[in-house]
Amino acid sequence: MNLIELEAITFRYQSAEPPVLRDFSMTATAGECLAVEGDNGAGKTTLFRILNGLSFPESGVYRFDGVGIDRAFFKKQAAAKRFHQRIGYLFQNPDVMLFNASVREELAFGPRQLGLAESEVEARVRDCLALFDLEPLADRAPYHLSGGQKKQVALAAVLSLNPEVLILDEPLAGLDRKTRARLLTLLGELRQAGKTMLIATHDPELRDRLADRTLALQAPEG
């Protein structure tokens, strides 16, 4: 069964503008890795916002694990909380994700919002710090970090929730060669572990190494 289903989705930001997505459909099965490609304005970020429940289409249906995802769904607090636990979203710009006083607090924030026991929160923080070799930065303020370090902290914060689905917007953009190689290896390990991944990328190496298939989006015509 498909884990993610979009059926005939149409979305526009302003009523007078052409749709960013028009009659758009797609599916993804559990454990699948999709590379999402397209020029700027093709709708990659819009698609990801819909999949994460941050934007809602004007028409069409979104189902996650067989359940319709719409505004009414998010009025059910327990269901919405579980949904956000299952899907992790890495924004292209990590600055919009980082707002805590330290890297350690950044990684703890999501698990605490889920109501996990403090011992479990501490274990997840410790594991994610180790996974990204972030221990020396644990007490640093995220806004003092380099762009590559911020992206690693943002991804570590996503992984601290242990989501089933990872939606990653240009995860390798702006990284130096060493950090890029490390994240490529990590993403490969996550894929082998059975994570479902949708990755917006212009990077052919990432696509060729990880993707089961490619979803190509086209910018809307006027």
Biotite code that builds the C-alpha atoms (Angstrom):
import biotite.structure as struc

atoms = struc.array([
    struc.Atom([0.000, 0.000, 0.000], chain_id="A", res_id=1, res_name="MET", atom_name="CA", element="C"),
    struc.Atom([1.132, 3.537, -0.700], chain_id="A", res_id=2, res_name="ASN", atom_name="CA", element="C"),
    struc.Atom([2.277, 5.488, 2.339], chain_id="A", res_id=3, res_name="LEU", atom_name="CA", element="C"),
    struc.Atom([1.840, 8.854, 0.609], chain_id="A", res_id=4, res_name="ILE", atom_name="CA", element="C"),
    struc.Atom([-0.834, 9.634, -1.982], chain_id="A", res_id=5, res_name="GLU", atom_name="CA", element="C"),
    struc.Atom([-1.620, 12.928, -3.651], chain_id="A", res_id=6, res_name="LEU", atom_name="CA", element="C"),
    struc.Atom([-4.557, 12.858, -6.032], chain_id="A", res_id=7, res_name="GLU", atom_name="CA", element="C"),
    struc.Atom([-5.358, 15.717, -8.434], chain_id="A", res_id=8, res_name="ALA", atom_name="CA", element="C"),
    struc.Atom([-3.848, 18.401, -6.189], chain_id="A", res_id=9, res_name="ILE", atom_name="CA", element="C"),
    struc.Atom([-4.191, 22.033, -7.237], chain_id="A", res_id=10, res_name="THR", atom_name="CA", element="C"),
    struc.Atom([-2.548, 24.781, -5.191], chain_id="A", res_id=11, res_name="PHE", atom_name="CA", element="C"),
    struc.Atom([-2.031, 28.502, -5.712], chain_id="A", res_id=12, res_name="ARG", atom_name="CA", element="C"),
    struc.Atom([-0.817, 31.191, -3.306], chain_id="A", res_id=13, res_name="TYR", atom_name="CA", element="C"),
    struc.Atom([-3.007, 34.002, -4.669], chain_id="A", res_id=14, res_name="GLN", atom_name="CA", element="C"),
    struc.Atom([-6.386, 33.563, -6.335], chain_id="A", res_id=15, res_name="SER", atom_name="CA", element="C"),
    struc.Atom([-5.336, 35.662, -9.340], chain_id="A", res_id=16, res_name="ALA", atom_name="CA", element="C"),
    struc.Atom([-2.108, 33.726, -9.911], chain_id="A", res_id=17, res_name="GLU", atom_name="CA", element="C"),
    struc.Atom([-1.723, 30.524, -11.929], chain_id="A", res_id=18, res_name="PRO", atom_name="CA", element="C"),
    struc.Atom([-1.504, 27.375, -9.786], chain_id="A", res_id=19, res_name="PRO", atom_name="CA", element="C"),
    struc.Atom([1.923, 26.325, -8.558], chain_id="A", res_id=20, res_name="VAL", atom_name="CA", element="C"),
    struc.Atom([0.645, 22.743, -8.737], chain_id="A", res_id=21, res_name="LEU", atom_name="CA", element="C"),
    struc.Atom([-2.194, 21.879, -11.119], chain_id="A", res_id=22, res_name="ARG", atom_name="CA", element="C"),
    struc.Atom([-4.039, 18.528, -11.046], chain_id="A", res_id=23, res_name="ASP", atom_name="CA", element="C"),
    struc.Atom([-0.887, 16.987, -9.556], chain_id="A", res_id=24, res_name="PHE", atom_name="CA", element="C"),
    struc.Atom([-0.781, 13.351, -8.432], chain_id="A", res_id=25, res_name="SER", atom_name="CA", element="C"),
    struc.Atom([1.976, 11.203, -6.958], chain_id="A", res_id=26, res_name="MET", atom_name="CA", element="C"),
    struc.Atom([2.547, 8.234, -4.671], chain_id="A", res_id=27, res_name="THR", atom_name="CA", element="C"),
    struc.Atom([5.365, 6.958, -2.480], chain_id="A", res_id=28, res_name="ALA", atom_name="CA", element="C"),
    struc.Atom([5.596, 3.577, -0.808], chain_id="A", res_id=29, res_name="THR", atom_name="CA", element="C"),
    struc.Atom([7.150, 2.888, 2.594], chain_id="A", res_id=30, res_name="ALA", atom_name="CA", element="C"),
    struc.Atom([10.943, 2.678, 2.360], chain_id="A", res_id=31, res_name="GLY", atom_name="CA", element="C"),
    struc.Atom([11.111, 4.369, -1.037], chain_id="A", res_id=32, res_name="GLU", atom_name="CA", element="C"),
    struc.Atom([13.497, 7.230, -1.826], chain_id="A", res_id=33, res_name="CYS", atom_name="CA", element="C"),
    struc.Atom([12.295, 9.808, -4.346], chain_id="A", res_id=34, res_name="LEU", atom_name="CA", element="C"),
    struc.Atom([14.478, 12.557, -5.791], chain_id="A", res_id=35, res_name="ALA", atom_name="CA", element="C"),
    struc.Atom([12.365, 15.637, -6.535], chain_id="A", res_id=36, res_name="VAL", atom_name="CA", element="C"),
    struc.Atom([13.755, 17.845, -9.288], chain_id="A", res_id=37, res_name="GLU", atom_name="CA", element="C"),
    struc.Atom([12.642, 21.027, -10.970], chain_id="A", res_id=38, res_name="GLY", atom_name="CA", element="C"),
    struc.Atom([13.643, 24.606, -11.642], chain_id="A", res_id=39, res_name="ASP", atom_name="CA", element="C"),
    struc.Atom([12.947, 27.373, -9.151], chain_id="A", res_id=40, res_name="ASN", atom_name="CA", element="C"),
    struc.Atom([9.206, 27.988, -9.082], chain_id="A", res_id=41, res_name="GLY", atom_name="CA", element="C"),
    struc.Atom([8.352, 24.447, -10.152], chain_id="A", res_id=42, res_name="ALA", atom_name="CA", element="C"),
    struc.Atom([6.630, 23.715, -6.839], chain_id="A", res_id=43, res_name="GLY", atom_name="CA", element="C"),
    struc.Atom([9.133, 21.594, -4.903], chain_id="A", res_id=44, res_name="LYS", atom_name="CA", element="C"),
    struc.Atom([8.846, 23.578, -1.679], chain_id="A", res_id=45, res_name="THR", atom_name="CA", element="C"),
    struc.Atom([5.068, 23.902, -2.112], chain_id="A", res_id=46, res_name="THR", atom_name="CA", element="C"),
    struc.Atom([4.804, 20.131, -2.492], chain_id="A", res_id=47, res_name="LEU", atom_name="CA", element="C"),
    struc.Atom([6.842, 19.620, 0.652], chain_id="A", res_id=48, res_name="PHE", atom_name="CA", element="C"),
    struc.Atom([4.713, 22.092, 2.618], chain_id="A", res_id=49, res_name="ARG", atom_name="CA", element="C"),
    struc.Atom([1.569, 20.199, 1.599], chain_id="A", res_id=50, res_name="ILE", atom_name="CA", element="C"),
    struc.Atom([3.107, 16.861, 2.572], chain_id="A", res_id=51, res_name="LEU", atom_name="CA", element="C"),
    struc.Atom([3.968, 18.292, 5.998], chain_id="A", res_id=52, res_name="ASN", atom_name="CA", element="C"),
    struc.Atom([0.540, 19.809, 6.570], chain_id="A", res_id=53, res_name="GLY", atom_name="CA", element="C"),
    struc.Atom([1.860, 23.380, 6.450], chain_id="A", res_id=54, res_name="LEU", atom_name="CA", element="C"),
    struc.Atom([-0.184, 24.312, 3.360], chain_id="A", res_id=55, res_name="SER", atom_name="CA", element="C"),
    struc.Atom([-3.465, 22.942, 2.044], chain_id="A", res_id=56, res_name="PHE", atom_name="CA", element="C"),
    struc.Atom([-4.530, 22.575, -1.597], chain_id="A", res_id=57, res_name="PRO", atom_name="CA", element="C"),
    struc.Atom([-7.632, 24.253, -2.971], chain_id="A", res_id=58, res_name="GLU", atom_name="CA", element="C"),
    struc.Atom([-8.675, 20.942, -4.494], chain_id="A", res_id=59, res_name="SER", atom_name="CA", element="C"),
    struc.Atom([-7.561, 17.330, -4.563], chain_id="A", res_id=60, res_name="GLY", atom_name="CA", element="C"),
    struc.Atom([-6.848, 14.779, -1.857], chain_id="A", res_id=61, res_name="VAL", atom_name="CA", element="C"),
    struc.Atom([-3.801, 14.056, 0.302], chain_id="A", res_id=62, res_name="TYR", atom_name="CA", element="C"),
    struc.Atom([-3.680, 10.716, 2.114], chain_id="A", res_id=63, res_name="ARG", atom_name="CA", element="C"),
    struc.Atom([-0.961, 9.644, 4.510], chain_id="A", res_id=64, res_name="PHE", atom_name="CA", element="C"),
    struc.Atom([-1.032, 5.979, 5.452], chain_id="A", res_id=65, res_name="ASP", atom_name="CA", element="C"),
    struc.Atom([-4.596, 5.826, 4.143], chain_id="A", res_id=66, res_name="GLY", atom_name="CA", element="C"),
    struc.Atom([-5.858, 8.805, 6.179], chain_id="A", res_id=67, res_name="VAL", atom_name="CA", element="C"),
    struc.Atom([-7.014, 12.058, 4.578], chain_id="A", res_id=68, res_name="GLY", atom_name="CA", element="C"),
    struc.Atom([-4.840, 15.008, 5.595], chain_id="A", res_id=69, res_name="ILE", atom_name="CA", element="C"),
    struc.Atom([-6.660, 18.336, 5.563], chain_id="A", res_id=70, res_name="ASP", atom_name="CA", element="C"),
    struc.Atom([-7.529, 21.216, 7.873], chain_id="A", res_id=71, res_name="ARG", atom_name="CA", element="C"),
    struc.Atom([-10.130, 19.137, 9.695], chain_id="A", res_id=72, res_name="ALA", atom_name="CA", element="C"),
    struc.Atom([-7.530, 16.454, 10.428], chain_id="A", res_id=73, res_name="PHE", atom_name="CA", element="C"),
    struc.Atom([-5.326, 18.931, 12.306], chain_id="A", res_id=74, res_name="PHE", atom_name="CA", element="C"),
    struc.Atom([-8.180, 19.880, 14.621], chain_id="A", res_id=75, res_name="LYS", atom_name="CA", element="C"),
    struc.Atom([-7.715, 16.442, 16.209], chain_id="A", res_id=76, res_name="LYS", atom_name="CA", element="C"),
    struc.Atom([-4.786, 17.157, 18.494], chain_id="A", res_id=77, res_name="GLN", atom_name="CA", element="C"),
    struc.Atom([-3.655, 13.590, 19.154], chain_id="A", res_id=78, res_name="ALA", atom_name="CA", element="C"),
    struc.Atom([-3.780, 12.649, 15.456], chain_id="A", res_id=79, res_name="ALA", atom_name="CA", element="C"),
    struc.Atom([-1.934, 15.815, 14.438], chain_id="A", res_id=80, res_name="ALA", atom_name="CA", element="C"),
    struc.Atom([0.780, 15.182, 17.038], chain_id="A", res_id=81, res_name="LYS", atom_name="CA", element="C"),
    struc.Atom([1.278, 11.634, 15.786], chain_id="A", res_id=82, res_name="ARG", atom_name="CA", element="C"),
    struc.Atom([1.421, 12.840, 12.178], chain_id="A", res_id=83, res_name="PHE", atom_name="CA", element="C"),
    struc.Atom([4.180, 15.353, 12.972], chain_id="A", res_id=84, res_name="HIS", atom_name="CA", element="C"),
    struc.Atom([6.081, 12.644, 14.802], chain_id="A", res_id=85, res_name="GLN", atom_name="CA", element="C"),
    struc.Atom([6.025, 10.423, 11.728], chain_id="A", res_id=86, res_name="ARG", atom_name="CA", element="C"),
    struc.Atom([7.194, 13.042, 9.204], chain_id="A", res_id=87, res_name="ILE", atom_name="CA", element="C"),
    struc.Atom([10.381, 15.072, 9.556], chain_id="A", res_id=88, res_name="GLY", atom_name="CA", element="C"),
    struc.Atom([10.985, 18.130, 7.372], chain_id="A", res_id=89, res_name="TYR", atom_name="CA", element="C"),
    struc.Atom([14.372, 19.728, 6.708], chain_id="A", res_id=90, res_name="LEU", atom_name="CA", element="C"),
    struc.Atom([13.891, 23.226, 5.286], chain_id="A", res_id=91, res_name="PHE", atom_name="CA", element="C"),
    struc.Atom([16.321, 24.434, 2.635], chain_id="A", res_id=92, res_name="GLN", atom_name="CA", element="C"),
    struc.Atom([17.335, 27.332, 4.894], chain_id="A", res_id=93, res_name="ASN", atom_name="CA", element="C"),
    struc.Atom([18.225, 25.941, 8.350], chain_id="A", res_id=94, res_name="PRO", atom_name="CA", element="C"),
    struc.Atom([17.971, 29.402, 9.944], chain_id="A", res_id=95, res_name="ASP", atom_name="CA", element="C"),
    struc.Atom([14.162, 29.148, 9.922], chain_id="A", res_id=96, res_name="VAL", atom_name="CA", element="C"),
    struc.Atom([14.377, 25.962, 12.027], chain_id="A", res_id=97, res_name="MET", atom_name="CA", element="C"),
    struc.Atom([16.878, 26.987, 14.698], chain_id="A", res_id=98, res_name="LEU", atom_name="CA", element="C"),
    struc.Atom([15.711, 29.175, 17.560], chain_id="A", res_id=99, res_name="PHE", atom_name="CA", element="C"),
    struc.Atom([16.916, 27.650, 20.831], chain_id="A", res_id=100, res_name="ASN", atom_name="CA", element="C"),
    struc.Atom([19.765, 28.942, 22.989], chain_id="A", res_id=101, res_name="ALA", atom_name="CA", element="C"),
    struc.Atom([22.080, 25.992, 22.353], chain_id="A", res_id=102, res_name="SER", atom_name="CA", element="C"),
    struc.Atom([22.548, 23.053, 20.011], chain_id="A", res_id=103, res_name="VAL", atom_name="CA", element="C"),
    struc.Atom([21.704, 20.703, 22.875], chain_id="A", res_id=104, res_name="ARG", atom_name="CA", element="C"),
    struc.Atom([18.408, 22.481, 23.521], chain_id="A", res_id=105, res_name="GLU", atom_name="CA", element="C"),
    struc.Atom([17.674, 22.507, 19.789], chain_id="A", res_id=106, res_name="GLU", atom_name="CA", element="C"),
    struc.Atom([17.891, 18.724, 19.637], chain_id="A", res_id=107, res_name="LEU", atom_name="CA", element="C"),
    struc.Atom([15.835, 18.306, 22.798], chain_id="A", res_id=108, res_name="ALA", atom_name="CA", element="C"),
    struc.Atom([13.028, 20.641, 21.746], chain_id="A", res_id=109, res_name="PHE", atom_name="CA", element="C"),
    struc.Atom([11.126, 18.279, 19.417], chain_id="A", res_id=110, res_name="GLY", atom_name="CA", element="C"),
    struc.Atom([11.211, 15.208, 21.667], chain_id="A", res_id=111, res_name="PRO", atom_name="CA", element="C"),
    struc.Atom([10.049, 17.319, 24.606], chain_id="A", res_id=112, res_name="ARG", atom_name="CA", element="C"),
    struc.Atom([7.144, 18.642, 22.549], chain_id="A", res_id=113, res_name="GLN", atom_name="CA", element="C"),
    struc.Atom([6.140, 15.029, 21.961], chain_id="A", res_id=114, res_name="LEU", atom_name="CA", element="C"),
    struc.Atom([5.950, 14.520, 25.713], chain_id="A", res_id=115, res_name="GLY", atom_name="CA", element="C"),
    struc.Atom([8.735, 11.964, 25.934], chain_id="A", res_id=116, res_name="LEU", atom_name="CA", element="C"),
    struc.Atom([10.297, 11.163, 29.284], chain_id="A", res_id=117, res_name="ALA", atom_name="CA", element="C"),
    struc.Atom([13.350, 13.270, 30.066], chain_id="A", res_id=118, res_name="GLU", atom_name="CA", element="C"),
    struc.Atom([15.571, 10.183, 30.107], chain_id="A", res_id=119, res_name="SER", atom_name="CA", element="C"),
    struc.Atom([14.446, 9.392, 26.528], chain_id="A", res_id=120, res_name="GLU", atom_name="CA", element="C"),
    struc.Atom([14.961, 13.024, 25.480], chain_id="A", res_id=121, res_name="VAL", atom_name="CA", element="C"),
    struc.Atom([18.513, 12.967, 26.848], chain_id="A", res_id=122, res_name="GLU", atom_name="CA", element="C"),
    struc.Atom([19.251, 9.663, 25.105], chain_id="A", res_id=123, res_name="ALA", atom_name="CA", element="C"),
    struc.Atom([18.054, 11.000, 21.753], chain_id="A", res_id=124, res_name="ARG", atom_name="CA", element="C"),
    struc.Atom([20.072, 14.188, 22.154], chain_id="A", res_id=125, res_name="VAL", atom_name="CA", element="C"),
    struc.Atom([23.187, 12.208, 23.027], chain_id="A", res_id=126, res_name="ARG", atom_name="CA", element="C"),
    struc.Atom([22.722, 9.874, 20.049], chain_id="A", res_id=127, res_name="ASP", atom_name="CA", element="C"),
    struc.Atom([22.162, 12.701, 17.566], chain_id="A", res_id=128, res_name="CYS", atom_name="CA", element="C"),
    struc.Atom([25.130, 14.696, 18.862], chain_id="A", res_id=129, res_name="LEU", atom_name="CA", element="C"),
    struc.Atom([27.301, 11.618, 18.333], chain_id="A", res_id=130, res_name="ALA", atom_name="CA", element="C"),
    struc.Atom([25.813, 10.834, 14.927], chain_id="A", res_id=131, res_name="LEU", atom_name="CA", element="C"),
    struc.Atom([26.865, 14.223, 13.554], chain_id="A", res_id=132, res_name="PHE", atom_name="CA", element="C"),
    struc.Atom([30.010, 14.673, 15.707], chain_id="A", res_id=133, res_name="ASP", atom_name="CA", element="C"),
    struc.Atom([28.364, 17.714, 17.250], chain_id="A", res_id=134, res_name="LEU", atom_name="CA", element="C"),
    struc.Atom([29.489, 17.142, 20.844], chain_id="A", res_id=135, res_name="GLU", atom_name="CA", element="C"),
    struc.Atom([32.013, 20.038, 20.729], chain_id="A", res_id=136, res_name="PRO", atom_name="CA", element="C"),
    struc.Atom([29.190, 22.369, 19.634], chain_id="A", res_id=137, res_name="LEU", atom_name="CA", element="C"),
    struc.Atom([26.549, 21.128, 22.076], chain_id="A", res_id=138, res_name="ALA", atom_name="CA", element="C"),
    struc.Atom([26.566, 24.267, 24.217], chain_id="A", res_id=139, res_name="ASP", atom_name="CA", element="C"),
    struc.Atom([27.071, 26.735, 21.379], chain_id="A", res_id=140, res_name="ARG", atom_name="CA", element="C"),
    struc.Atom([24.259, 28.989, 20.179], chain_id="A", res_id=141, res_name="ALA", atom_name="CA", element="C"),
    struc.Atom([23.104, 27.831, 16.718], chain_id="A", res_id=142, res_name="PRO", atom_name="CA", element="C"),
    struc.Atom([23.215, 31.352, 15.287], chain_id="A", res_id=143, res_name="TYR", atom_name="CA", element="C"),
    struc.Atom([27.002, 31.427, 15.917], chain_id="A", res_id=144, res_name="HIS", atom_name="CA", element="C"),
    struc.Atom([27.588, 28.355, 13.727], chain_id="A", res_id=145, res_name="LEU", atom_name="CA", element="C"),
    struc.Atom([28.644, 28.140, 10.096], chain_id="A", res_id=146, res_name="SER", atom_name="CA", element="C"),
    struc.Atom([26.096, 27.397, 7.379], chain_id="A", res_id=147, res_name="GLY", atom_name="CA", element="C"),
    struc.Atom([27.199, 23.769, 7.141], chain_id="A", res_id=148, res_name="GLY", atom_name="CA", element="C"),
    struc.Atom([27.064, 23.315, 10.903], chain_id="A", res_id=149, res_name="GLN", atom_name="CA", element="C"),
    struc.Atom([23.583, 24.829, 11.041], chain_id="A", res_id=150, res_name="LYS", atom_name="CA", element="C"),
    struc.Atom([22.374, 22.382, 8.397], chain_id="A", res_id=151, res_name="LYS", atom_name="CA", element="C"),
    struc.Atom([23.775, 19.457, 10.373], chain_id="A", res_id=152, res_name="GLN", atom_name="CA", element="C"),
    struc.Atom([22.120, 20.692, 13.565], chain_id="A", res_id=153, res_name="VAL", atom_name="CA", element="C"),
    struc.Atom([18.809, 21.158, 11.738], chain_id="A", res_id=154, res_name="ALA", atom_name="CA", element="C"),
    struc.Atom([18.946, 17.618, 10.333], chain_id="A", res_id=155, res_name="LEU", atom_name="CA", element="C"),
    struc.Atom([19.967, 16.242, 13.732], chain_id="A", res_id=156, res_name="ALA", atom_name="CA", element="C"),
    struc.Atom([16.932, 17.996, 15.229], chain_id="A", res_id=157, res_name="ALA", atom_name="CA", element="C"),
    struc.Atom([14.712, 16.326, 12.642], chain_id="A", res_id=158, res_name="VAL", atom_name="CA", element="C"),
    struc.Atom([16.241, 12.912, 13.358], chain_id="A", res_id=159, res_name="LEU", atom_name="CA", element="C"),
    struc.Atom([15.809, 13.378, 17.111], chain_id="A", res_id=160, res_name="SER", atom_name="CA", element="C"),
    struc.Atom([12.105, 12.769, 16.476], chain_id="A", res_id=161, res_name="LEU", atom_name="CA", element="C"),
    struc.Atom([12.925, 9.435, 14.788], chain_id="A", res_id=162, res_name="ASN", atom_name="CA", element="C"),
    struc.Atom([10.413, 10.030, 11.966], chain_id="A", res_id=163, res_name="PRO", atom_name="CA", element="C"),
    struc.Atom([9.403, 7.324, 9.512], chain_id="A", res_id=164, res_name="GLU", atom_name="CA", element="C"),
    struc.Atom([9.463, 9.805, 6.608], chain_id="A", res_id=165, res_name="VAL", atom_name="CA", element="C"),
    struc.Atom([12.180, 12.340, 5.858], chain_id="A", res_id=166, res_name="LEU", atom_name="CA", element="C"),
    struc.Atom([11.359, 15.249, 3.559], chain_id="A", res_id=167, res_name="ILE", atom_name="CA", element="C"),
    struc.Atom([14.583, 17.072, 2.768], chain_id="A", res_id=168, res_name="LEU", atom_name="CA", element="C"),
    struc.Atom([14.832, 20.305, 0.785], chain_id="A", res_id=169, res_name="ASP", atom_name="CA", element="C"),
    struc.Atom([18.306, 20.583, -0.800], chain_id="A", res_id=170, res_name="GLU", atom_name="CA", element="C"),
    struc.Atom([20.109, 18.875, 2.119], chain_id="A", res_id=171, res_name="PRO", atom_name="CA", element="C"),
    struc.Atom([23.574, 19.158, 0.527], chain_id="A", res_id=172, res_name="LEU", atom_name="CA", element="C"),
    struc.Atom([23.350, 22.759, -0.692], chain_id="A", res_id=173, res_name="ALA", atom_name="CA", element="C"),
    struc.Atom([26.080, 25.039, 0.632], chain_id="A", res_id=174, res_name="GLY", atom_name="CA", element="C"),
    struc.Atom([28.098, 22.319, 2.347], chain_id="A", res_id=175, res_name="LEU", atom_name="CA", element="C"),
    struc.Atom([31.856, 21.870, 2.125], chain_id="A", res_id=176, res_name="ASP", atom_name="CA", element="C"),
    struc.Atom([33.209, 18.674, 0.591], chain_id="A", res_id=177, res_name="ARG", atom_name="CA", element="C"),
    struc.Atom([33.830, 16.879, 3.896], chain_id="A", res_id=178, res_name="LYS", atom_name="CA", element="C"),
    struc.Atom([30.391, 17.671, 5.342], chain_id="A", res_id=179, res_name="THR", atom_name="CA", element="C"),
    struc.Atom([28.713, 16.829, 2.044], chain_id="A", res_id=180, res_name="ARG", atom_name="CA", element="C"),
    struc.Atom([30.400, 13.405, 1.953], chain_id="A", res_id=181, res_name="ALA", atom_name="CA", element="C"),
    struc.Atom([29.398, 12.722, 5.572], chain_id="A", res_id=182, res_name="ARG", atom_name="CA", element="C"),
    struc.Atom([25.752, 13.589, 4.948], chain_id="A", res_id=183, res_name="LEU", atom_name="CA", element="C"),
    struc.Atom([25.644, 11.540, 1.757], chain_id="A", res_id=184, res_name="LEU", atom_name="CA", element="C"),
    struc.Atom([26.875, 8.545, 3.744], chain_id="A", res_id=185, res_name="THR", atom_name="CA", element="C"),
    struc.Atom([24.343, 9.198, 6.513], chain_id="A", res_id=186, res_name="LEU", atom_name="CA", element="C"),
    struc.Atom([21.458, 9.505, 4.062], chain_id="A", res_id=187, res_name="LEU", atom_name="CA", element="C"),
    struc.Atom([22.527, 6.221, 2.496], chain_id="A", res_id=188, res_name="GLY", atom_name="CA", element="C"),
    struc.Atom([22.446, 4.579, 5.912], chain_id="A", res_id=189, res_name="GLU", atom_name="CA", element="C"),
    struc.Atom([18.987, 5.996, 6.610], chain_id="A", res_id=190, res_name="LEU", atom_name="CA", element="C"),
    struc.Atom([17.779, 4.646, 3.283], chain_id="A", res_id=191, res_name="ARG", atom_name="CA", element="C"),
    struc.Atom([19.190, 1.204, 4.117], chain_id="A", res_id=192, res_name="GLN", atom_name="CA", element="C"),
    struc.Atom([17.432, 1.414, 7.479], chain_id="A", res_id=193, res_name="ALA", atom_name="CA", element="C"),
    struc.Atom([14.105, 1.683, 5.654], chain_id="A", res_id=194, res_name="GLY", atom_name="CA", element="C"),
    struc.Atom([13.318, 5.373, 6.010], chain_id="A", res_id=195, res_name="LYS", atom_name="CA", element="C"),
    struc.Atom([10.985, 6.784, 3.378], chain_id="A", res_id=196, res_name="THR", atom_name="CA", element="C"),
    struc.Atom([12.642, 9.846, 1.847], chain_id="A", res_id=197, res_name="MET", atom_name="CA", element="C"),
    struc.Atom([11.658, 12.612, -0.540], chain_id="A", res_id=198, res_name="LEU", atom_name="CA", element="C"),
    struc.Atom([14.656, 14.771, -1.386], chain_id="A", res_id=199, res_name="ILE", atom_name="CA", element="C"),
    struc.Atom([14.562, 17.959, -3.434], chain_id="A", res_id=200, res_name="ALA", atom_name="CA", element="C"),
    struc.Atom([17.957, 18.195, -5.075], chain_id="A", res_id=201, res_name="THR", atom_name="CA", element="C"),
    struc.Atom([19.941, 19.454, -8.031], chain_id="A", res_id=202, res_name="HIS", atom_name="CA", element="C"),
    struc.Atom([22.774, 17.108, -7.085], chain_id="A", res_id=203, res_name="ASP", atom_name="CA", element="C"),
    struc.Atom([23.169, 14.240, -9.578], chain_id="A", res_id=204, res_name="PRO", atom_name="CA", element="C"),
    struc.Atom([25.385, 12.220, -7.224], chain_id="A", res_id=205, res_name="GLU", atom_name="CA", element="C"),
    struc.Atom([22.763, 12.251, -4.485], chain_id="A", res_id=206, res_name="LEU", atom_name="CA", element="C"),
    struc.Atom([20.056, 11.282, -6.975], chain_id="A", res_id=207, res_name="ARG", atom_name="CA", element="C"),
    struc.Atom([22.097, 8.467, -8.521], chain_id="A", res_id=208, res_name="ASP", atom_name="CA", element="C"),
    struc.Atom([23.264, 7.044, -5.186], chain_id="A", res_id=209, res_name="ARG", atom_name="CA", element="C"),
    struc.Atom([20.010, 7.173, -3.265], chain_id="A", res_id=210, res_name="LEU", atom_name="CA", element="C"),
    struc.Atom([16.893, 7.586, -5.383], chain_id="A", res_id=211, res_name="ALA", atom_name="CA", element="C"),
    struc.Atom([14.695, 4.698, -6.461], chain_id="A", res_id=212, res_name="ASP", atom_name="CA", element="C"),
    struc.Atom([13.083, 7.077, -8.938], chain_id="A", res_id=213, res_name="ARG", atom_name="CA", element="C"),
    struc.Atom([12.923, 10.762, -9.827], chain_id="A", res_id=214, res_name="THR", atom_name="CA", element="C"),
    struc.Atom([9.893, 13.029, -9.692], chain_id="A", res_id=215, res_name="LEU", atom_name="CA", element="C"),
    struc.Atom([10.376, 15.930, -12.109], chain_id="A", res_id=216, res_name="ALA", atom_name="CA", element="C"),
    struc.Atom([8.273, 19.062, -11.566], chain_id="A", res_id=217, res_name="LEU", atom_name="CA", element="C"),
    struc.Atom([7.779, 21.792, -14.153], chain_id="A", res_id=218, res_name="GLN", atom_name="CA", element="C"),
    struc.Atom([7.203, 25.471, -13.471], chain_id="A", res_id=219, res_name="ALA", atom_name="CA", element="C"),
    struc.Atom([3.607, 26.480, -14.195], chain_id="A", res_id=220, res_name="PRO", atom_name="CA", element="C"),
    struc.Atom([2.782, 28.346, -17.372], chain_id="A", res_id=221, res_name="GLU", atom_name="CA", element="C"),
    struc.Atom([1.231, 31.776, -17.083], chain_id="A", res_id=222, res_name="GLY", atom_name="CA", element="C"),
])
